[in-house]
Amino acid sequence: MSGANASDSIYYVDASSGAVNIEAILRRMDADGYTGYCSLEPHTTRQNAIDCIHKEVKFLCGTGIVEL
């Protein structure tokens, strides 16, 4: 996904495929009893953000940690 105001050389990856193990962080937060909010901020175009949100919700629900 490219940045909204960036050149073609900046891209953002889905939470499940980045260098940071997002699932492990979420599992640790869950194990520690965290019940607050966590946000994903796709700095991109509106349509790319909508597409990203659909993918990320599937990923988050697939972890079994997040329920909708």
C-alpha positions as MATLAB code, in Angstrom:
seq = 'MSGANASDSIYYVDASSGAVNIEAILRRMDADGYTGYCSLEPHTTRQNAIDCIHKEVKFLCGTGIVEL';
ca = [
       0.000    0.000    0.000;
       1.491    3.343   -0.935;
       1.469    6.479    1.185;
      -1.199    9.074    0.348;
       1.271   11.917   -0.075;
       4.411    9.925   -0.772;
       6.344    8.913   -3.833;
       6.100    5.384   -5.182;
       9.056    4.376   -3.004;
       7.086    4.224    0.273;
       4.889    1.212    0.957;
       3.083   -0.122    3.993;
       2.555   -3.834    4.519;
      -0.298   -5.672    6.184;
       0.090   -6.244    9.924;
       0.519   -9.966    9.373;
       3.433   -9.621    6.951;
       5.590   -6.852    8.386;
       8.906   -7.035   10.220;
       7.189   -6.613   13.602;
       5.402   -9.661   15.011;
       2.053   -7.957   15.625;
       0.351  -11.189   16.651;
       2.948  -11.798   19.381;
       2.506   -8.241   20.663;
      -1.285   -8.686   20.761;
      -0.926  -12.033   22.538;
       1.362  -10.449   25.142;
      -1.062   -7.566   25.665;
      -3.863  -10.099   26.112;
      -1.791  -12.196   28.554;
      -0.994   -9.050   30.536;
      -4.706   -8.294   30.817;
      -4.729   -5.212   28.571;
      -8.312   -4.248   27.724;
      -7.788   -0.811   26.203;
      -7.680    0.315   22.620;
      -5.115   -0.392   19.940;
      -5.176    1.384   16.595;
      -3.904    0.766   13.092;
      -3.149    3.937   11.186;
      -2.797    3.361    7.457;
      -1.463    6.697    6.165;
      -2.707    6.294    2.632;
      -5.609    7.064    0.341;
      -9.177    6.527    1.527;
      -9.724    3.486   -0.718;
      -6.417    1.890    0.276;
      -7.295    2.461    3.940;
     -10.677    0.775    3.471;
      -9.016   -2.185    1.724;
      -6.398   -2.344    4.496;
      -9.023   -2.299    7.243;
     -10.843   -5.258    5.683;
      -7.593   -7.272    5.577;
      -6.544   -6.271    9.077;
      -9.911   -7.149   10.632;
      -9.679  -10.627    9.072;
      -6.141  -10.990   10.424;
      -7.082   -9.799   13.915;
     -10.130  -12.041   14.124;
      -8.038  -14.965   12.859;
      -5.718  -14.663   15.859;
      -8.531  -15.625   18.232;
      -7.571  -12.696   20.443;
      -9.912  -10.132   18.927;
     -13.639  -10.706   18.692;
     -16.151   -8.552   16.879;
];
